[in-house]
Amino acid sequence: MHRSVKVAVIGAGVSGLVAARELQRERHHVVVYDQNDSVGGNWIYDPRTESDPLSLDPNRETVHSSLHVSLRTNLPRALMSFTDYPFVRTESDPRTFPRHDEVLRFLNRFADEFGVREVTRLKTRVSRVERVKDEWVVESMTRGSESVSREVFEAVVVCSGHNSVPRVAEIDGIENWRGYQIHSHNYRAPGRFQDQIVVIVGYGASAFDIAVDILPLAKEVHVATKDNRFGVILNDVRYHTMIKCVNKDGSISFQDGSSIFANTIIYCTGYKYHFPFLDINGIVTVEDKCVGPLYKHIFPPALAPSLSFIGIVTKEPIFLMAELQSKWMARVLSGKILLPTEDMMMKSIEDIYHEMEENGLTKTCSLSLRPLQAEYKHWLATQIGLPPLGEWREKLLSEIFKKLGELPLTYRDQWDDTYWDSIIQF
């Protein structure tokens, strides 16, 4: 028997857009909420920054976007495509690794072509989602209005992202440091770092991009990192272990014994999961970088299938992952796919936690799928009846990491399009 339910989707970024499309394809009644002026989520560039550059002040003026003005994708178009809607080249920016505004144009085309925009309420912030008996009450407020709107739904899909509430490393002695501190969330352009000595904390994708961006202007660029997992070394960047402390004379000491005087610290230390609108009596908890318990990283067993989370896994290209998760979630809601019992779902989650503990991993790693991401995606594809996923995606991703290490500054523009275009299949 096919069920059609009324569903609230929180967020109109990549995950929210594809979730809304899949829900509509299953003939569910969908309302999408987003606080921004347009669809696109984190791919909307906003030149504004938060009033607190570290984003620690609870009373600060917040800004959702984390993009800097010159950002280009670190993934090719093929890995930012959906299975039936490729990210094709356009005249506005035909490069394989385009600028951020090209991604936003792609998402806007997607929203228009699949009728998602017309069910999206923009400039509308969700303030509360509460379970009342067997229904969900969603409270929201439209910008410019002082009245709170309440609407009842049968299901809620959380797609609010996880790259807008910064995490900042704790450093001994930092409270007495007189230099400038900023989180990468509030970095927009390199101009203010002209002739400065800059320390970047962390060495993920944002740290790499910012280091490249400020190198031509800064006097010195230092990177403090636990490990250089991709083996990427930039000439003229000085690498250290993590910061040990800030000394009374204002110098910064690293765990490797070295120390420097610096003008600025840029924290590229990631983001927190943050769902302040969810009022569900602690059934789903957020501990550092762990959200749980979630069956198959989507459904909390005690509230399944009426509550789900799409796209909160990490270290994985989000476009295909969110699409597969959304197809499965939408079919579960329509009754085409049956979930196990609550006890069986909890046992599955506990088995994963136990296996991680035996391997010396914490729960915070549970949303980082590597090296099990291929197995998970194939499981989802099988569940929803898709043919086996092509191995070209994993090969392509491995090649990107390889080229990043070999040609960190030029790999995007020296990419062999001819070879990979012959292999990529949709």
Disulfide bonds with the S-S distance in Angstrom:
none
